Amino acid sequence: MVLRWKIFNTDWMFMDEYYESNKRRWNELVAIHAKSAEYDLDGFLAGKSSLHQVELDALGDVSGKSLLHLQCHFGLDTISWSQLGAKATGVDFSVTGIEFAQELAKRMGTDTRFICSNIYDLPQVLDEQFDIVFTSFGVLCWLGDIEAWGRIIANYLKPGGLFLIVEGHPILWVFDDEHPTDLKIKYSYWHTKEPMRWDTDGTYVETKIKLKHTVTYEWQHTISDVLNSLIASGLIILEVKEYPFIPWKPYPIAKKDETGNWRLDGDPIPLCWSVKASKP
C-alpha cells in the first residue's frame, strides 16, 4: 500500500523560495544543456546510451522491470533504461525538462513515462510501486530534507525492490572552487538546515550563454546522512562503494583515463560513490 502525502509533509513546505529559485534555473538550463557537447544529444538520438558503466553494472538486467527515475532532468537516462527493457518512469520538477523528455521519448520510439513533480510532492500525483528506484549524479544537493527523501524511496519500492544511487562523492564539495588546482578546504563537509546560496550566470557545460536565473540554493549531505535516511525508512543496505573516478571533470587538474572517466593523480580521494539498498 503506497503511503499518503501526510507522511511526507515536512519542513520542505517552508522552502518555497529555495525551490522556486532552483526550478526557474533548471527550466532555463534545459535548452542550454540539450545543445551542449557534454550531453551529446546527436549521439543519443543516434543510439548512444547516456548511462555509465557503474550504473549498468549495479543494476544488471532490467528487462521487464518497472523503474522509477527521480530527478531525471530531460530524461536521457530514463529513456536509456527503457531501451534496455525497463518500464521506466522519469520524474523532475522542471516542466521544461519534462516536456522535452516527452518529445525525446517520442522521437526515440520508447514508451517512457514522464511526470513533472518535485519529489516531495510526488505522492500527490503518483500512487504505485516499482521494482527499481534509481537516481544519479547531481541530485542530492537539491534536497532540503534527506530524511523525507529516504521515506519517498521506500514508499515507491515494491517489497523486494532495489534502490540505486550513484552520485558525486560529498568530499568533492569541500574544496575552494575559486582556487581549484590547490584543493584547499573551504566549505564544511557537514549538512546544515539552511542551504548555501550561489549566484552565477554559468553552468557545468561549456556555453557562451549567460543565464538570467543566476541564484540557486544547495545542501550538503554526508555519506552517513544518506545511509541513515535509507536505514530509517526501513531499507536494507546491500552495498556501498567508493570510486577514484567520475564521468565528468571535477577539477582542472583531473585527467581523463582510458575508460573516459576523470581521476586525480595517485587517486588520493574518492570522486563518486554508490549505494544499493532493498526493501524487505
Sequence and secondary structure as in RCSB ss.txt:
>XXXX:A:sequence
MVLRWKIFNTDWMFMDEYYESNKRRWNELVAIHAKSAEYDLDGFLAGKSSLHQVELDALGDVSGKSLLHLQCHFG
LDTISWSQLGAKATGVDFSVTGIEFAQELAKRMGTDTRFICSNIYDLPQVLDEQFDIVFTSFGVLCWLGDIEAWG
RIIANYLKPGGLFLIVEGHPILWVFDDEHPTDLKIKYSYWHTKEPMRWDTDGTYVETKIKLKHTVTYEWQHTISD
VLNSLIASGLIILEVKEYPFIPWKPYPIAKKDETGNWRLDGDPIPLCWSVKASKP
>XXXX:A:secstr
    GGGG  GGGG HHHHHHHHHHHHHHHHHHHTSTTTTHHHHHTT     HHHHHHH   TT EEEEES TTS
HHHHHHHHTT EEEEEES HHHHHHHHHHHHHHT   EEEE  GGGGGGT    EEEEEEESS GGG S HHHHH
HHHHHHEEEEEEEEEEEE GGGGGB TTSTTTT B S SS  SS EEEE S  SS      S  EEEE    HHH
HHHHHHHTT EEEEEEEESEESS  STT EE TTS EE TT  S  EEEEEEE  
